[in-house]
């Protein structure tokens, strides 16, 4: 059985040749996108969980980085990150971008376009839900989202508040706002190859996020194509990946010379406060950051 933490796994060689004195979570969200807690609270929880390094990877925005940095506890290192939405054909795919220049004009313009489309998409889904008699309003969703980038989790919470569903997770089905659902609306997102090029041009490194999560599965063949385009890493250690998946992804990463990373994909109370559940080794982080720039 593979352990949760990459630093304990000899199969991650040469990325795990050190003791487990450093704990690194490279995939965490705040309320600036679809997490439940503020960036400052996320940093507090990361420190309380015993992390030494954490990456804030909100969806398509670095809007929480300044607040996270201002609230950073002593002894905790913050890695600037972002989870970038992409689409390959009709399939959604997420890239984790690290240590890029957020002021890079091309990358900033693309993420702004993604965020703007999220608002149009969310409004369209709310209109569909209203037509289905749920009682959900745009004002409800906007109040839940606050200053965050509006996403489906905010709509799901609003839908649960009306009593149309029992819990927000029930919204992500074909009955409601799941892929192909009655109130689902497609979103704009760039091609993953173009997104990787943008991240690299901005001085960052791109990692394919949770490539075996339900609804986000990426074939080995496509991962190889993305590697040729400049993909730096593969998220191996993730809550959605069981032992067999981790074994196969570790082998794939080794064969393609990708850095195997790990992260909790924590969204606060929406995912059961699991920050630090899955981690990245120090050697893997060093290798990843060497590929940035």
Secondary structure as UniProt FT lines:
FT   HELIX           6..8
FT   HELIX           10..12
FT   TURN            13..16
FT   TURN            20..21
FT   STRAND          24..28
FT   TURN            31..34
FT   HELIX           39..48
FT   TURN            49..50
FT   STRAND          53..56
FT   TURN            63..64
FT   HELIX           65..70
FT   TURN            74..75
FT   STRAND          77..88
FT   TURN            89..90
FT   STRAND          91..98
FT   TURN            102..103
FT   HELIX           105..131
FT   TURN            132..133
FT   HELIX           138..145
FT   TURN            146..147
FT   HELIX           152..162
FT   HELIX           168..171
FT   TURN            174..177
FT   TURN            179..180
FT   TURN            182..183
FT   HELIX           192..201
FT   TURN            202..203
FT   STRAND          205..208
FT   TURN            211..212
FT   TURN            214..215
FT   HELIX           220..228
FT   TURN            229..230
FT   STRAND          233..237
FT   TURN            239..240
FT   HELIX           243..256
FT   STRAND          259..262
FT   HELIX           268..270
FT   TURN            271..272
FT   TURN            275..276
FT   STRAND          279..280
FT   HELIX           282..290
//
